[in-house]
Amino acid sequence: MSGYLTTHVLDTARGCPAEGLSIELYRLQGETRTHLKTLRTNSDGRTDEQILPATEFEIGTYELVFHAGAYLTAQGTPAEDPRFLDVIPLRFGMSEASHYHVPLLLSPFGYSTYRGS
């Protein structure tokens, strides 16, 4: 089985998938942070393609950057100055070739994540 990476973003304040949220993927190697791609969530809060498909999968340290502030603004959530949650970086390691699912549960004042399936 080859490894791959997916995500799912749920807007827990509105009780629905977070559509249109921009996500960036980076690979970290020592002090080097390399941008691999930028994707946007669909109407189900998922990306239309795997964030990191099996053909591109490598064991290592990665970072997903969720642009929550822009999403919250687009949803009409009143913004503080500065917004409490704007850009959410999630740094994690993938140590074996398997399915890594890193979801984000989001509200204007908090978030959580976990390794899903």
N, C-alpha and C positions, 0 to 999 in steps of 0.2 A: 504494500500500500504506500503510495506517495503522499507526502504532506501537502497541505494547502491551508489557506487562511480566509475566514469569512467574518462578517460582523452583522449586527442588527441593532438599530437604534430605535428605542421606544421613548416617546414623550410621555412621561408618567403624570405630568401635570394636566395634560389634555386627554390622556387615556387613549393614545393612538400612535401609530408608527410615525417617526420623524422623517417626513418626506422632504427632499431637497437639501439635506445637510451635507456639506462638503467634508471629505475625509482625505487626509494625506497619509501615505505610508513611507516610512524611512527605515533603512537598515543601518544599524550602528556597528562599527568595527573600531574598537579603541576610541580615539577621539574623533573619528570620522563619522559623519552623519550624512548618508546619501539618500536623496529623494528618489523613490522608485515610481510612484504614481499618485495621481489625485483622482478620486471618484466621488460620486454624489449618490445619495440614497434615493431609492424609488418610492412609489406609493406604499410599499410594504415596509419601508424603513431599512431595506437591504440594498446592497449594490447589485447592479445587473449582472456583474461577473464576479468571480472570486477575487478577493483583494490580492491574494498571492496564489496563483494556480500552481498545480503540481509541477508544471514545466519550468517554473521560476523559483520553486521552493528551495531554501537552504536553511539548515539549522543555524541559529544565531539569535542575536538581540535585535528587536524591532521596536518601532514606535508608531502608533496610530495617533494622528492629530485630528481631533473632532472640532470643527468650527461651529461651536454651539451658539455663540453670540449672534452671528449672522443669521442662523436658523431662528433663534428666538425673536430677533428683530422682525424677520419676515413673517412670523406668526402673530405679530402685533403685541408681543410681550413688552410692557413698558421697561425702558432701559434706565438703570441707574448710571451715574457717571463717576467712575467707570462701572461697567456691568460686572456683577459678582462673578459669573462664569462667562468667559468669552471663548478662549481656546483651551481645549482639554487634551493634554498629551498623555497617552497611556503607553508606558514602556514595559515590554515583556520579553521573555525568552521562549524560543521554540527549540526544544532539545531532542526531538525525535520526529521522524517522518510520519505524522498523523494529522488528523483534522484539528485545527485550532480555530475555535469560534470565540471571538472576543466582542461580546455585545456591550452596549452602553444604555443604561437606563437614565434618562435625563429629565431634570426639571430646572427652573430658573435659579434655584438656590442649592442644588445638590445633584450628585450623580453616583452611580455605582456600576461596577463591572465584575466579571467573573469569567472563568474559562468554561464555556458552554460546550454543547455537543451538536 
